[in-house]
């Protein structure tokens, strides 16, 4: 049986094939620290010996893949290639694709509107060719100040009619900034403005081992997101799961990502987390996070859950139904 899959959590920075990035880098005269293609592949992909946690994983994206994608030509081709590849490899017929446009303008050397228009062109072209449904989500950055993130929100609202349908908050959880009231207040304002502008919202939180569920609770209560990226630490806190269920917040789970970033000890802990959410009535979806960075795709993510008997085939169908229902793309 060929399922039509949907990916709600896929980063452009981790989803472009190495040979495409290699081509883009050379086309732009990008100075790389390696001369050999296979060394380049190793440079931009995650592996257990290179990744000790989430910060190591993010460093690969920030240092290399996002920089290589930093031009109108590069981001247009990147988004076009991601959509086509996900459809061809896994029959992903719908995806909410996310990236930070401000991390593609070379430290403000490039005009961000040109970056965004190019991204939309890449999305439109791929959508036309493959018949898939796609939208863009703009990521705010935890390391950015309020002013920079505010610009990203404004741009997302500006391009809502062109397919930018949501915002995200992404980055390291090292400082547990959700627990600092003055920082949460800044995000509260931004997320409220996004909602009033007609955007949906999601937030990365609860994906780092060693953190508790406090960040998840703070995010749900203060930022009121439609979805949460990962959120796995909430499985160890009954009040957090109760809140997620009551507020109807859907989790975007990413099996391979959580295993490789060591957010979970292994497949058994991931199984415990998923089944705990299911038993408590918390809605979950299965996603890739970064297919090429993690050497995976949507079909493999589903297989991990199915072959390890984490969920039954019927339950997997339910996660796909939830993904369609809670996608930021309108059903019509």
C-alpha positions in Angstrom: 0.0 0.0 0.0 1.3 3.4 -1.0 0.3 6.0 1.7 0.1 9.6 0.7 2.3 11.2 3.4 2.4 14.6 4.9 5.4 16.3 6.6 4.6 19.2 9.0 8.1 19.6 10.3 10.8 19.9 7.6 13.7 22.5 7.6 15.0 23.7 4.3 18.4 23.9 5.9 18.5 20.2 6.5 16.5 18.9 3.5 18.5 19.8 0.3 20.6 17.0 -1.2 24.4 17.3 -0.9 24.9 17.2 -4.7 22.5 20.2 -5.0 24.3 22.1 -2.3 27.7 21.3 -3.9 26.4 22.6 -7.2 25.0 25.8 -5.7 28.2 26.4 -3.7 30.3 26.1 -6.8 27.9 28.1 -9.0 28.2 31.0 -6.5 32.0 30.7 -6.1 31.5 29.8 -2.4 34.8 29.1 -0.6 34.5 25.6 1.0 36.8 24.1 3.6 37.0 20.9 1.6 37.8 20.2 -2.0 36.4 16.7 -2.4 32.7 16.1 -2.9 32.6 13.1 -0.4 34.3 15.2 2.2 31.6 17.8 1.6 28.9 15.2 2.1 30.4 14.3 5.5 30.7 18.0 6.4 26.9 18.7 6.0 25.4 15.5 7.3 24.8 14.3 10.8 26.3 11.1 12.3 26.4 9.7 15.8 30.2 10.4 16.1 29.7 14.1 15.2 26.5 14.9 17.1 26.5 14.9 20.9 23.3 16.8 21.2 21.0 19.4 19.6 23.6 22.1 19.6 26.0 20.1 17.4 23.2 19.3 15.0 22.2 23.0 14.7 25.8 24.0 14.2 26.0 22.0 10.9 23.0 23.8 9.6 24.1 27.3 10.7 27.7 27.0 9.6 27.2 25.4 6.2 23.8 24.6 4.7 22.1 27.9 5.5 25.1 29.9 4.3 25.2 28.0 1.0 21.4 28.7 0.5 22.0 32.4 1.1 21.0 34.1 -2.2 17.8 34.4 -4.2 19.0 31.8 -6.7 20.1 29.4 -4.0 16.9 29.5 -1.9 14.7 29.2 -5.0 16.5 26.1 -6.2 16.7 24.7 -2.7 13.0 24.9 -2.0 12.1 23.6 -5.5 14.5 20.6 -5.0 13.2 19.8 -1.5 9.6 19.6 -2.6 10.3 17.5 -5.7 12.5 15.1 -3.8 10.1 14.5 -1.0 7.3 13.7 -3.4 9.5 11.4 -5.6 11.1 9.5 -2.7 8.2 9.2 -0.3 5.0 10.4 -2.0 4.8 13.3 0.3 1.8 15.1 -1.1 1.6 17.9 1.5 4.3 19.7 3.5 4.7 22.7 5.7 8.2 23.8 4.8 10.1 26.1 7.2 13.2 28.3 7.1 14.5 31.6 8.5 14.7 34.1 5.6 17.0 36.4 7.7 19.6 33.6 7.9 19.6 33.6 4.0 20.5 37.3 3.5 24.2 37.1 4.4 24.0 39.3 7.5 21.8 41.9 5.9 23.9 42.2 2.8 21.0 40.9 0.7 17.4 42.3 0.5 15.1 39.9 2.4 12.2 40.5 0.1 14.3 39.2 -2.8 15.0 36.1 -0.7 11.3 35.6 0.1 10.1 36.1 -3.5 12.7 33.6 -4.7 11.5 31.1 -2.1 7.9 31.5 -3.2 8.9 31.1 -6.9 10.6 27.8 -6.0 7.6 26.6 -4.1 5.1 27.7 -6.8 7.2 25.9 -9.5 7.4 22.6 -7.6 3.8 22.8 -6.6 2.8 23.2 -10.3 5.1 20.3 -11.5 4.3 17.8 -8.8 0.7 18.7 -7.8 1.6 18.8 -4.1 0.2 21.2 -1.5 2.9 23.3 0.2 3.2 26.4 2.4 6.1 28.2 4.0 6.7 28.8 7.7 9.1 31.5 8.8 11.3 30.6 11.7 12.1 33.2 14.4 15.4 32.6 16.1 16.1 32.3 19.8 19.5 33.9 19.3 17.9 37.0 17.5 16.7 40.0 19.5 13.1 41.2 19.5 13.7 43.7 16.7 15.0 41.1 14.3 12.3 38.6 15.0 9.7 41.4 14.7 10.9 42.0 11.1 10.4 38.3 10.3 6.9 38.4 11.7 6.1 41.5 9.6 7.4 39.7 6.5 5.4 36.6 7.2 2.2 38.7 7.5 3.1 40.6 4.3 3.4 37.4 2.3 0.5 35.5 3.8 -1.4 35.7 0.5 1.5 34.2 -1.3 1.8 31.0 0.8 3.6 32.1 4.0 1.1 30.7 6.4 2.9 30.5 9.8 5.7 31.3 12.1 8.0 29.1 14.2 10.4 29.7 17.0 13.6 27.6 16.7 17.1 27.3 18.1 19.0 26.0 21.0 17.3 25.3 24.3 20.5 25.5 26.3 19.4 28.5 28.3 15.8 27.5 28.8 14.8 31.0 27.8 11.1 30.1 27.9 11.4 30.2 31.7 12.6 33.8 31.7 9.5 36.0 32.1 10.9 39.0 30.3 11.9 36.9 27.3 8.6 35.1 27.1 6.8 38.5 27.1 8.7 39.5 24.0 7.6 36.4 22.2 4.1 36.8 23.5 3.8 40.1 21.6 5.2 38.6 18.4 3.0 35.6 18.5 -0.1 37.7 19.2 0.7 39.9 16.3 1.2 36.9 14.0 -2.2 35.5 15.0 -3.9 38.8 14.4 -2.2 38.8 11.0 -3.9 35.5 10.1 -0.9 33.3 10.7 -0.7 29.9 12.4 2.0 29.2 15.0 4.4 26.5 16.1 7.3 26.4 18.5 10.3 24.2 19.0 10.4 23.2 22.7 10.9 20.2 24.9 13.4 18.5 22.5 16.5 18.5 24.7 17.5 15.8 27.1 18.0 17.1 30.6 15.3 19.8 30.3 11.9 19.3 31.9 8.4 20.0 30.7 8.4 23.6 32.1 9.3 25.0 28.8 6.5 23.2 27.1 4.0 24.4 29.7 5.3 28.0 29.4 5.1 28.0 25.6 1.5 26.6 25.6 0.3 29.1 28.2 2.1 32.2 27.0 2.5 31.8 23.2 -0.7 29.7 22.5 0.8 27.8 19.5 -1.3 25.5 17.2 1.5 23.0 17.2 4.8 22.2 19.0 7.9 21.0 17.3 9.1 17.8 19.2 7.8 18.5 22.8 8.9 15.0 23.9 9.8 16.1 27.5 6.1 16.6 28.1 5.7 12.9 28.2 7.3 12.9 31.7 4.8 15.4 33.1 1.1 14.7 33.6 0.2 18.4 33.9 2.0 19.2 30.6 0.1 16.4 28.8 -3.2 17.5 30.3 -2.6 21.1 29.1 -1.6 19.9 25.5 -4.8 17.9 25.3 -7.0 20.6 26.7 -5.6 23.3 24.4 -5.6 20.9 21.4 -1.9 21.5 20.7 -0.5 18.9 18.2 3.0 17.6 18.5 5.4 17.3 15.5 7.5 14.3 16.5 10.7 13.5 14.5 12.0 10.0 15.3 15.4 10.0 13.6 16.1 13.5 14.7 15.4 12.8 18.4 17.5 9.6 18.2 20.5 11.3 16.5 20.5 14.4 18.7 20.3 12.1 21.7 17.1 13.8 22.9 16.1 10.2 23.7 18.4 7.4 24.8 17.2 5.0 22.2 14.2 3.5 20.4 12.7 2.1 23.6 12.5 5.5 25.2 11.0 7.0 22.0 8.5 4.2 22.1 7.6 5.0 25.7 7.2 8.7 24.9 4.9 8.1 21.9 2.7 5.5 23.7 2.5 7.8 26.8 1.2 10.6 24.6 -1.2 8.3 22.9 -2.6 7.0 26.2 -3.1 10.5 27.5 -4.9 11.7 24.4 -2.2 14.0 23.1 -2.3 14.2 19.3 1.0 13.4 17.6 2.3 13.5 14.0 5.4 11.9 12.4 7.9 14.1 10.5 11.4 14.2 9.1 13.0 17.5 10.5 15.9 17.4 8.1 15.9 14.5 5.6 19.4 14.9 4.1 21.1 16.2 7.2 19.7 13.1 9.0 19.9 10.7 6.1 16.2 9.9 6.2 12.8 10.6 4.5 9.2 10.4 5.4 8.8 6.8 4.4 11.7 5.8 6.6 10.2 7.7 9.6 6.9 5.9 9.2 8.8 2.6 9.0 10.7 3.3 12.2 7.4 3.7 14.1 5.7 0.8 12.3 8.5 -1.8 12.3 9.4 -1.2 16.0 5.7 -1.6 16.8 5.5 1.8 18.4 2.1 2.4 16.8 -0.2 0.1 14.9 -0.9 0.7 11.2 -4.3 2.1 12.2 -2.7 4.5 14.7 -0.2 5.6 12.0 -3.2 6.4 9.7 -4.6 8.5 12.5 -1.4 10.5 12.8 -1.5 11.2 9.1 -5.1 12.3 9.4 -4.1 14.6 12.3 -1.3 15.9 10.1 -3.7 16.8 7.3 -6.1 18.4 9.8 -3.5 20.5 11.6 -1.4 21.5 8.6 -1.3 25.3 8.2 -2.5 24.8 4.6 -6.3 25.3 4.4 -8.2 22.1 3.6 -9.9 23.7 0.6 
